[in-house]
Amino acid sequence: MSQLSACGARLPRTGRAAPTILLLAGLALLGGCASHSIEVGSVPDDYRTRHPITVGESEETLDIPIVSSESRLPSASRDRVSHFATRFQRSGSAAIRVLVPSGSENAGAAELASRDVIKALRREGIRQDRILIQPYRAGGLAGPAPIRLSFATLKAKTEPCGRWPEDLGDTSENKEYFNFGCASQQNLAAQIADPRDLLEPRGLGEIDAERRTTMLGDYRKGAITSSDRPSSEIDYSW
C-alpha cells in the first residue's frame, strides 16, 4: 500500500524496508518542496534609491567680461566679485584662482581690471596667499575675453532627469515610473548649503553658559522662559 507525502507525491510501499530508507525519501521530497520559494519585495520602488543624492568635487566659476576701453572694474562686476568671495569662504576651499586673459585684444584692460578684482577679494577678508593669479591663452576668442574666478568645492547633485527606460503607460505592477521624484531630489540637493552635512554630522557648538544660567533661574522662579512675541505678528482674534 502506498502513502502520500506532504507535497502530494506518492511514496513507494515500504514492506519490510528499513525505516531509514523511508526517512531519507521523505526528507528528499520535502527538500524539493522547499526549493520553490518566491521572494517578494526584492526590487526597491523608492525614488531616493533610483535618484540618490551624491557628493562630489565640482568647480565654481565666475566670468567677468572686460572690454578694451575699460581700465577699472565696473561697480556691478565688483558686487559680483564680492558675492563670489562670500561663496568661496563658505565653501571651505583652500584657494581661489584669478585667470587673466593673455594674447587677446582686451589683455591690457583685463590686466588693469584684475587688480581691482584682487582688491575686492581682499576687502572680503581673503588673504593674499589664498589668491592664485594665472594667465590663460585667449587669442582668437570671439568677444571680450573675461577674467575668470574659480575654486574647487564639494557639491551635492543627482543624475540628470528625464530618463524614460520603460513605457509610462505600463502600470500593471502599480509602481512609480522611473523619472518620478528626480526633480524633487535635484531641488533638495541644490538647497544644501554644505554638502559635508550629508557625509557626517557636525560637532556640537559651544554652549552659551550665561544664557543657560538665566533660563534656569527663570525656570526655578516660575517665570516665563519663552521668547517675546514679535510686534509684527498677526493676530486673527477680531
C-alpha positions, 0 to 999 in steps of 0.5 A, spaced: 500 500 500 502 506 498 502 513 502 502 520 500 507 525 502 506 532 504 507 535 497 502 530 494 507 525 491 506 518 492 511 514 496 513 507 494 510 501 499 515 500 504 514 492 506 519 490 510 524 496 508 528 499 513 525 505 516 531 509 514 530 508 507 523 511 508 526 517 512 531 519 507 525 519 501 521 523 505 526 528 507 528 528 499 521 530 497 520 535 502 527 538 500 524 539 493 518 542 496 522 547 499 526 549 493 520 553 490 520 559 494 518 566 491 521 572 494 517 578 494 519 585 495 526 584 492 526 590 487 526 597 491 520 602 488 523 608 492 525 614 488 531 616 493 534 609 491 533 610 483 535 618 484 540 618 490 543 624 492 551 624 491 557 628 493 562 630 489 568 635 487 565 640 482 568 647 480 565 654 481 566 659 476 565 666 475 566 670 468 567 677 468 567 680 461 572 686 460 572 690 454 578 694 451 576 701 453 575 699 460 581 700 465 577 699 472 572 694 474 565 696 473 561 697 480 556 691 478 562 686 476 565 688 483 558 686 487 559 680 483 566 679 485 564 680 492 558 675 492 563 670 489 568 671 495 562 670 500 561 663 496 568 661 496 569 662 504 563 658 505 565 653 501 571 651 505 576 651 499 583 652 500 584 657 494 581 661 489 584 662 482 584 669 478 585 667 470 587 673 466 586 673 459 593 673 455 594 674 447 587 677 446 585 684 444 582 686 451 589 683 455 591 690 457 584 692 460 583 685 463 590 686 466 588 693 469 581 690 471 584 684 475 587 688 480 581 691 482 578 684 482 584 682 487 582 688 491 575 686 492 577 679 494 581 682 499 576 687 502 572 680 503 577 678 508 581 673 503 588 673 504 593 674 499 596 667 499 589 664 498 589 668 491 592 664 485 593 669 479 594 665 472 594 667 465 590 663 460 591 663 452 585 667 449 587 669 442 582 668 437 576 668 442 570 671 439 568 677 444 571 680 450 575 675 453 573 675 461 577 674 467 575 668 470 574 666 478 574 659 480 575 654 486 574 647 487 568 645 492 564 639 494 557 639 491 551 635 492 547 633 485 543 627 482 543 624 475 540 628 470 532 627 469 528 625 464 530 618 463 524 614 460 527 606 460 520 603 460 513 605 457 509 610 462 503 607 460 505 600 463 502 600 470 500 593 471 505 592 477 502 599 480 509 602 481 512 609 480 515 610 473 522 611 473 523 619 472 518 620 478 521 624 484 528 626 480 526 633 480 524 633 487 531 630 489 535 635 484 531 641 488 533 638 495 540 637 493 541 644 490 538 647 497 544 644 501 548 649 503 554 644 505 554 638 502 559 635 508 552 635 512 550 629 508 557 625 509 557 626 517 554 630 522 557 636 525 560 637 532 556 640 537 557 648 538 559 651 544 554 652 549 552 659 551 553 658 559 550 665 561 544 664 557 543 657 560 544 660 567 538 665 566 533 660 563 534 656 569 533 661 574 527 663 570 525 656 570 526 655 578 522 662 579 516 660 575 517 665 570 516 665 563 522 662 559 519 663 552 521 668 547 517 675 546 512 675 541 514 679 535 510 686 534 509 684 527 505 678 528 498 677 526 493 676 530 486 673 527 482 674 534 477 680 531 
